[in-house]
Amino acid sequence: MGKAVVKRLVTSSYRVVAIARSAKALDSLSADLGHPDNLACCPADIGVDDSIDTIRSCIEGPVRAVVHGPGVPTAGGVSDVPCSALTEAVNIKVGGMVRLVRAADAHLVKHSRLIAIGGHYGFEPTAYAATAGVANAALANLMRQYSWAMGERGITAHLIAPGPADTSRLRRVAKAKAEREGSSVEEVLESLKSESAINAFTDIEHIAWAVSTLMDREADALAGSALFMDAGRRRGTP
């Protein structure tokens, strides 16, 4: 997902500072994209406060958007998930966004965007995805807070809430669920797909499109809102 977002922004001529824990992963990303001149790599662990200064040192000039989209460990359902896994998930999702914003704060300008990629489990809880549900619900609250905290500066905050995306991570979740239920991975994937009104998963390219669309000036009107990209999974109103 991160690679798709970076690729879309780089090809749209934005200068992108890509952040990951692993320098090797960043080198691979740069190589896969053809080592573009407008891509800078910044190895940093957003799970710790020391990353703020590290990331800040990689930023040059005004920041049009802060985009945060890490995955969290799949550690079971609410009845058996280790408390440490819940704490880690909130630290990465919520603490990571806070650290990114603090690193970029001095470079944010009017019409800058704070964009967090959460997930629909933050709004439609399920008993088998405790870390995603709890962390994404907390992230939704954080982004509403940022909307008011940054609004006077003309900076807008946005949450993208995709449904399950067809990624290797989803297949790990499906494998764990299949083992727990005594079914096959394919059966689990088909069951998850059937939860969609259009019988489909969200595609990572859809999420990259949403990020690039939020960069448009007209997206000011979406300040503080959640953009649901769940292929029709959410049943609640509003």
C-alpha positions as CSV (number, residue, x, y, z in Angstrom):
1,M,0.0,0.0,0.0
2,G,2.7,2.4,0.9
3,K,4.6,1.7,-2.3
4,A,1.4,2.4,-4.4
5,V,0.9,5.7,-2.6
6,V,4.5,6.8,-3.1
7,K,4.4,5.8,-6.7
8,R,1.3,7.8,-7.4
9,L,2.7,10.9,-5.7
10,V,6.1,10.6,-7.3
11,T,4.6,10.3,-10.8
12,S,2.5,13.3,-10.1
13,S,5.7,15.3,-9.6
14,Y,5.5,15.6,-5.8
15,R,8.7,15.3,-3.9
16,V,8.2,12.4,-1.5
17,V,10.0,11.6,1.7
18,A,9.4,7.9,2.3
19,I,9.8,6.7,5.9
20,A,10.2,3.1,7.0
21,R,12.1,1.2,9.8
22,S,14.2,-0.6,7.3
23,A,16.8,1.1,5.1
24,K,16.8,-2.1,3.0
25,A,13.1,-1.8,2.3
26,L,13.5,1.9,1.3
27,D,16.3,1.0,-1.0
28,S,14.1,-1.6,-2.6
29,L,11.3,0.9,-3.0
30,S,13.6,3.4,-4.7
31,A,14.9,0.7,-7.0
32,D,11.5,-0.5,-7.9
33,L,10.5,3.0,-8.9
34,G,13.6,3.6,-10.9
35,H,15.5,5.8,-8.4
36,P,13.4,8.9,-9.1
37,D,15.0,12.3,-8.2
38,N,12.0,13.4,-6.3
39,L,12.1,10.5,-3.8
40,A,14.0,10.8,-0.6
41,C,14.3,7.9,1.8
42,C,14.3,8.4,5.6
43,P,14.9,5.3,7.8
44,A,13.1,5.9,11.1
45,D,11.0,4.0,13.6
46,I,7.8,5.9,14.1
47,G,7.1,3.8,17.1
48,V,9.6,5.8,19.2
49,D,9.9,9.5,19.9
50,D,13.5,9.7,18.6
51,S,12.1,9.4,15.1
52,I,10.7,13.0,15.3
53,D,14.1,14.6,15.0
54,T,15.2,12.0,12.4
55,I,12.2,12.7,10.2
56,R,12.5,16.5,10.7
57,S,16.0,16.4,9.5
58,C,14.8,14.8,6.2
59,I,12.3,17.5,5.4
60,E,13.1,20.4,3.1
61,G,10.6,23.2,2.2
62,P,6.9,23.3,2.7
63,V,5.0,20.0,3.3
64,R,1.9,19.6,1.3
65,A,0.8,16.4,3.0
66,V,1.6,14.1,5.9
67,V,0.5,10.6,4.9
68,H,0.5,7.8,7.5
69,G,-0.5,4.2,6.7
70,P,1.3,1.6,8.7
71,G,-0.1,-1.9,9.2
72,V,-0.4,-3.4,12.7
73,P,0.2,-7.0,13.8
74,T,-2.7,-9.4,13.5
75,A,-2.7,-10.8,17.0
76,G,-6.1,-12.5,17.3
77,G,-9.6,-11.5,18.6
78,V,-10.6,-9.5,21.6
79,S,-10.9,-12.6,23.8
80,D,-7.3,-13.7,23.3
81,V,-5.2,-10.8,21.9
82,P,-2.2,-10.0,24.2
83,C,-2.6,-6.6,25.8
84,S,0.9,-5.8,24.6
85,A,-0.3,-6.2,21.0
86,L,-3.1,-3.7,21.6
87,T,-0.7,-1.2,23.1
88,E,1.7,-1.6,20.2
89,A,-1.0,-1.2,17.6
90,V,-2.2,2.1,19.2
91,N,1.4,3.3,19.5
92,I,2.1,2.7,15.8
93,K,-1.2,4.0,14.5
94,V,-1.9,6.9,16.8
95,G,1.5,7.6,18.3
96,G,3.1,7.3,14.8
97,M,0.7,9.9,13.4
98,V,1.4,12.3,16.2
99,R,5.2,11.9,15.7
100,L,4.9,12.5,12.0
101,V,2.9,15.6,12.5
102,R,5.3,17.0,15.1
103,A,8.2,16.3,12.8
104,A,6.5,18.2,9.9
105,D,4.7,20.9,11.9
106,A,7.1,23.8,11.2
107,H,6.8,23.0,7.4
108,L,3.0,22.8,7.2
109,V,1.3,25.6,5.3
110,K,-2.2,26.6,4.4
111,H,-4.0,23.8,2.5
112,S,-1.5,21.2,3.8
113,R,-3.1,17.8,4.5
114,L,-2.8,15.4,7.4
115,I,-3.9,12.1,5.9
116,A,-4.2,8.9,8.0
117,I,-5.1,5.5,6.5
118,G,-7.1,3.6,9.0
119,G,-9.6,0.9,8.3
120,H,-13.2,0.1,8.4
121,Y,-12.8,-2.1,11.4
122,G,-12.5,1.1,13.4
123,F,-16.2,1.7,12.6
124,E,-17.5,-1.8,12.0
125,P,-15.9,-3.9,14.8
126,T,-15.3,-7.6,14.5
127,A,-14.3,-9.9,17.3
128,Y,-11.4,-11.5,15.3
129,A,-9.5,-8.3,14.5
130,A,-8.9,-6.6,17.8
131,T,-5.8,-4.7,17.1
132,A,-7.1,-3.2,13.8
133,G,-10.4,-2.3,15.4
134,V,-9.1,-0.6,18.5
135,A,-6.2,1.2,16.9
136,N,-8.3,2.5,13.9
137,A,-11.1,3.7,16.2
138,A,-8.5,5.7,18.2
139,L,-7.0,7.0,15.0
140,A,-10.4,8.3,13.8
141,N,-10.7,10.2,17.0
142,L,-7.2,11.6,16.7
143,M,-7.9,12.9,13.2
144,R,-11.0,14.7,14.3
145,Q,-8.9,16.3,17.0
146,Y,-6.3,17.4,14.5
147,S,-9.1,18.9,12.3
148,W,-9.9,21.4,15.1
149,A,-6.3,21.8,16.3
150,M,-5.0,22.7,12.8
151,G,-8.1,24.3,11.3
152,E,-7.2,27.9,12.2
153,R,-4.0,27.5,10.2
154,G,-5.9,26.3,7.1
155,I,-4.5,22.8,7.6
156,T,-7.0,20.0,7.1
157,A,-7.1,16.5,8.6
158,H,-8.5,13.4,6.8
159,L,-9.0,9.7,7.5
160,I,-9.2,7.2,4.7
161,A,-11.0,4.1,5.9
162,P,-10.6,1.2,3.4
163,G,-12.1,-2.1,3.8
164,P,-10.0,-5.2,3.6
165,A,-7.5,-4.7,0.8
166,D,-6.2,-7.6,-1.3
167,T,-2.6,-7.6,0.1
168,S,-0.3,-10.2,1.6
169,R,-1.3,-8.9,5.0
170,L,-4.9,-9.8,4.3
171,R,-3.9,-13.3,3.3
172,R,-2.0,-13.6,6.6
173,V,-5.2,-12.6,8.4
174,A,-7.2,-15.1,6.4
175,K,-4.7,-17.9,7.1
176,A,-4.9,-17.3,10.9
177,K,-8.7,-17.3,10.7
178,A,-8.8,-20.4,8.6
179,E,-6.6,-22.3,11.1
180,R,-8.8,-21.1,14.0
181,E,-12.0,-22.2,12.2
182,G,-10.7,-25.3,10.5
183,S,-11.5,-24.0,7.0
184,S,-9.4,-23.1,4.0
185,V,-7.8,-19.7,3.2
186,E,-9.8,-19.6,0.0
187,E,-13.1,-20.1,2.0
188,V,-12.1,-17.3,4.4
189,L,-11.3,-14.9,1.5
190,E,-14.6,-15.6,-0.2
191,S,-16.4,-15.0,3.0
192,L,-14.7,-11.7,3.6
193,K,-15.4,-10.7,0.0
194,S,-19.1,-11.5,0.4
195,E,-19.3,-8.9,3.2
196,S,-19.0,-6.2,0.4
197,A,-22.1,-4.9,-1.4
198,I,-20.2,-5.4,-4.7
199,N,-18.5,-8.7,-3.6
200,A,-15.0,-7.1,-3.9
201,F,-11.9,-6.2,-1.9
202,T,-10.6,-2.6,-1.9
203,D,-7.6,-2.3,-4.2
204,I,-4.4,-0.6,-3.1
205,E,-4.5,1.6,-6.2
206,H,-7.9,2.9,-5.0
207,I,-6.3,4.0,-1.8
208,A,-3.4,5.7,-3.6
209,W,-6.0,7.5,-5.8
210,A,-7.8,8.8,-2.6
211,V,-4.5,10.2,-1.2
212,S,-3.8,12.0,-4.4
213,T,-7.3,13.3,-4.7
214,L,-7.1,14.8,-1.2
215,M,-4.2,16.9,-2.4
216,D,-6.6,18.9,-4.5
217,R,-7.6,22.3,-3.3
218,E,-11.3,21.3,-3.4
219,A,-10.6,18.8,-0.7
220,D,-10.6,21.6,1.9
221,A,-14.4,20.9,2.2
222,L,-13.6,17.4,3.5
223,A,-11.9,18.7,6.6
224,G,-12.3,16.3,9.5
225,S,-14.2,13.7,7.5
226,A,-13.7,10.0,7.0
227,L,-13.5,8.8,3.5
228,F,-14.9,5.2,3.5
229,M,-13.4,3.0,0.8
230,D,-14.8,-0.3,2.0
231,A,-16.6,-1.5,-1.2
232,G,-20.0,-1.2,0.5
233,R,-19.2,-3.0,3.7
234,R,-20.4,-0.5,6.2
235,R,-24.0,-0.9,7.2
236,G,-24.3,1.8,9.8
237,T,-25.8,5.3,9.2
238,P,-24.5,7.9,9.0
